């Protein structure tokens, strides 16, 4: 795989600090907008995906990520869509793993729906990936098929098993969905903790147009937590994994439970993250329409000065927080782009 001329880890190595004094150390990169599922809170059933020619090449993704590592990114997460459906994505993972070997990068990980994990878990571990997040909103096969529109849950269960056999730590991400899986949340927590896995609950986010109203999907985690407290004894913990989740220890299971609450609690005061789409658009905030094109400077020069300047411009524009809102009177999502395009 070709990389940029020179040593990008020595050039343009200034730390990225936004206008509110937050240092950017966490990059989430979407490698594709495509997915082999169609979760109804995330995508329309008949999604129109980007032309493949619009996507950054593997070489460009490698160079872009390397530039961010040079600027102080310590945690790199590959996302999608579903990252493991991208052709030859493991070659990209293997190339990026050189930054783990050098010590410049502390963690290389990915978020996946788990359907392709059985095929790739062993190689991911060999590349230095130590943990993955798996999105799984139910353990019921028919409910899983309804939420994903056609998914087979056994593929995900097999993928989780393969990941753990390969030595990967697995964290389960669950989107709390009103009248869909809220009755199942306690059993999901017990199942994950019995398997030695953390679980994080996430509020549905108003991103992109889907056939189902977000008002009908939205379940505030403040309500969920109050209900869970009737069954579980939860103790606050100071644990952080670099993302927005806040964790508790569940006495009855001995496991960790996370809450990501973009709607009921704006967690932006400590945000250390930026996102880059598979087309090279940098979004400094998940919940804003801010956008800086990195593909143009990436392709305009063989060195990284133009790219670094564009990154600086984006970080200077990072807002204090997002403005997510779910309101029946508002007929459009807070953010027009789908999560699958942004990078989940």
N, C-alpha and C positions, 0 to 999 in steps of 0.2 A: 504494500500500500504506500502510495506517495504521500509525503507530508511536506509542509512548507519549507522553503529554503531557509537555512540558518537554524538557530536555536530559539524557537518562540518562547521557551520558558525563561529566557534571559532578557528578551526584548519586551517592551511595554508591560513591565511587571508591577506597575503601580496597583495598589489595592483599590477596589471599587467601593466607594462610600457615597450613599445617596444624600439628598439635601437634608435628611432628618438624622444623619449620623449613623445610619445602619450600614454595616459592612456586608457586602454581598459575598457569600461563601458557598452558595448552594445553587446549582444550575440544573434545571429540568429541560431535557431536549426531546421533542417529539421526532421520531425517525420515520413515521408514516401516519397518515390520517386514516388509513384503512384498518378494518377490524373484521374478524370472522364471526362476531356476534353483533346484535343490534339492540342493546339494552335500551328500553323505551324512555328512560330518563336522560339518556345521553345522546341518542341519535334518532333520526327519522328512520322508518323502516326502509324507505327507498332513498337512501343517501346518494348524493352525487359526490364522488370523490375527486380529488385533484388529479390532473394529468400527471403521469409519472415524471414527465420531463420537467415539471415545476419543482419537484423535490430536490433538496440538496443531495449531491452524490455522497457516497461513503467517504471519499477523500475530503470533501468539503466539510462534512460533519466532523471528521477527525480533526481537521485544521481548526474549525470553529471551537470545538471543545478544548483543544490544546491551548488556544489563545485565552480562553476563560480560566483554565488551570493556571496559566502564567499570571493572570490577574488576581489570583487568590482563591479561586473556587476549590474547595476541599471535598465537596460531596457532589457527585454527578449521577443523576438519575435519567435513564433512558425510558421514554414513554411512547404513547401513540395517541390515538388508535391502539392497536395491539402491536407492540414493537417486534414480537417474534414472528409476525407474518411478513416482515420485510425481508426480501431476498438477501442472503449473505450478511444478515445483521450480526452474526457471531464473529465475522471477520472484523467488523468495526469494534465490537466488544474486546476482542483479543488485542487489537492495535491500541485501544485506549488503556488497556491494562498496564502498558509500560509506565504510565504515570503512577500506578500503585507501586510498581517495583522501585521506581525512583524515590518514592515518598512524597512526591508533589501532590498527589491525590490521596485522600484518606479513605474514601469509599466510592465504589462504582456499583450501582445497583439498578434495578428496573422495576416498573410496575406492569403487571401482566394480568390477563384474565385467566391464565392458567391452562388454556386449552392446548398450548404447544409446549408446555413445560416438560412433559414426559420425554420428548425428543431432545430437548436442549439443556436440561438441568445439569447433567454431568459436565458438559463443555463450559457452561457458565461458571461452574465452580472451578474448573481448571483455569479459567481466565482471571480468577481472583475475585469474582463476585461472591459475597459472603451472605447476602440476604436478599430476598425479593418480597415485594408486596403483591398479594393476589386478591383481586376483586371478586368477591363472592357474597351475594346478598341473600341466599337461602340455601338450605340443604335439601329441600323438597324438589324432586326431579321435575314434576309438573309445574310447580311455581317457578323454578329456574327457567324452564322452557318459555313460560309466559313472559317473564321479565326480559329475557334475552331474545325473545321471539322465535328462536329455533335451537338454542344451545342444548348440549347434552352434558349434564352435570358430572357424569362419570369421568369424562376427559379431564375435568378440572381436579377432581379428587385424585385421579391417577397422576396428574401433574404435580400436585402438592406432595404426594407420597414420593415421587421421584426426586423432587427438590430436597426433601428432608433426608432421603437416602444418600444424596450427593453431598450432604453436609451443609446445605443452605438453611439459614434461619428463614422462617416464613411468617409474615404478618398478614393477617386477613383484614381486608378493607370491606366494610359493609355500609352501603348507603341506606339510611333509615327511610322507609317509604310508607306513607300513611295508608292504612287499610290493605297493605300488601305483605309486608314482612314484620310489622311491629310486634305481632304476637309471637314471633319466632326468635326475637333478639336474645332473650335469656338462654334459650337452648343453643343458639349459635355461640354465645360466650362460653358456655360450659363445654361445648364440643371443641372449640379452639384451644381453650386452656387445658383440657384433658389431653390434647395432642402436643402440648408444650409450645403453643403458638400464641403470640399476642393478637389482639383484635382491636380494630379501631372503627368506631361509628362515625359516619359522615352525614351531614345535612345535605339534601339535594340542593344543587346550585342552579340559578336561573340563567343558563347559558345555552344559546341556540334554540331554534324553533323545533319543537317535536309535536307529535299528534296529541299528546296528553298534556293537560294543563299542569303547570308546576304547583299551582295552588292546591290541586287535588293530590299531589304527590308529597307535599312538604310536611315533614314531621319535625317539630323543634326538639332538639336534643335536651333542652331543659326539661321538657315533659318526659322524655324517655328516661333521663337520669332519675327523675323523681319516682317513676314507676319501678325502675331497677332497684332503687334503694329499699323497696319493700321486700326484695328477695336476697339482695346482696349487701354486705357491709363493705363500703368503698372508702379507701383512705388515699388522700391526695399524695402525689409523689412529685419530686422535682425533676424527674427524668425527662430528657429532651432527646429527640433523634434528629434534630436539624429541621424538622418540618413544623407545621402549625398545631399538631396534636398535643393535647394536655392529658396526662395519664393519671390513673388511679390504680391502686392494688385492690383486688377483690379477695377478701378474706376466705370466702367459701371455696374458691378454686385455686388460690395462690397465684393467679395469673395477672397480667397487666391488661388494662382496658383503656383505650384512648378515645378522646372526643375531638372531632374537628367541627367547629361551629361557625362557619362563615356568616350565618344569618343571625343567630341569637347572640353571638359574641364576636365582635370584630377583633381578630387576633393580629392586626397589622402592626402593632407597636414594636414587635420584635422581628418583623419580616426580614429575612436574609436571602430571599429567593428572587430569581428571574427565570423566565421561560422563553425558550426559542422553539418556534414551530418548525415543521419539517420543510417549510419553504424558506426558512431563514429569517422569519419575522420575530424580533425580540419584543416580548411583552413584559414590562417591568412589574406589572400588577395583573393578577388573574382576573380581577373584577372590574377592570377599566378597559377602554378601547384604545389605550395608548399603543403605539406600534412604531418600531424603528427597523428599517430594512437592513439586514446584515448580509444578505445574499449579494447585493450590488457591490459593496466594497470588497467582499470576499472574492468576487470574480474579476474585480477591476485591477488587482495587483497581486503579485506573487509574494510580497512581504505583507506584514500584518498591521502596518501603521494606519491605513484607512479603516480597517476592521476595528482596531482598538479605539480609534476616534469615534466611530459609530456606537460602540459599546459605551464609551464615556458619555455620549450624548443621551443615550437611553437611560443610563443610571441617574443622570442629572434630572431627568423628567419623571423619575419614580414618584408616584403620589404617596401621600401619607397613609391612605387606606382605600379599600374598595367601597362601592356603593351598592352592593347587592340588595335587592328588594323583591319580595314575592307579594304581589297585591292583585286581587281579582279585578280591580278597576284598571289595571295596566295590562294591555293586551299583547305586550311584547316582552321578551326576556330582557334582563338587565344588560346582558352582553350578547351581541348578535352571533358571535362565532361559537361553534360547538366545542365542548371540552375535548373531543377527539382531535380537533384541529389544533387547539392550544397546547395540548399535552397534559394528560390527566395525572 
